[in-house]
Amino acid sequence: MAKQDYYEQGQLTDVAYLVLVSLTRPRHGYLIMSKVEEMTKGRASIGPASLYTTLKKLSQADLIRLQEDVDNKKIYCITGKGVAALKVEIEKREQYAAIGKEALDLYKEPAEWENTNTGLDTALHMA
C-alpha cells in the first residue's frame, strides 16, 4: 500500500503529523521546517527533500492545499479534511501514550517475572 493511501485513510507518519500541526497557520517550506524544530524544541527536524515529498502527498490526499505563491515561496495551509485528520491523529496518539504509560506502570524487572503469571507457562505447555 502506498504512503498516499495511508494519508487518504487518515493514518499519518510522524513527519506528516508535524507538518499538519505546523500548518494550523499558513506557512511556506522554510517556515514549516523552522516551526517543527521550534515545536519539538529541536528533537525533530525535517529536511527539504522529506518536507516537499510530504507536502506533495498531503496535498494529493487533500489534507493541505497551496494557498498562494508569493515571491517564489509556496504558502501552504491545512484543509478542513486535514483538521479532521489531525484531530483523529491526536486522539490516537493520546491513546497510544496512555497504553504505554499503563504498561510502564505494570512493568516488573526480569527478576520479578517468575512471580508473575504471564500466561507464558500455559502457552508453552499447550505447544
ABEGO torsion letter per residue (X at the ends): XBAAAAAAAGBBBAAAAAAAAAAABBBBAAAAAAAAAAAAGGABBBBAAAAAAAAAAAAAAGABBBABBBGGBBBBBBBAAAAAAAAAAAAAAAAAAAAAAAAAAABBBAAAAAABBAGAAAAAAAX
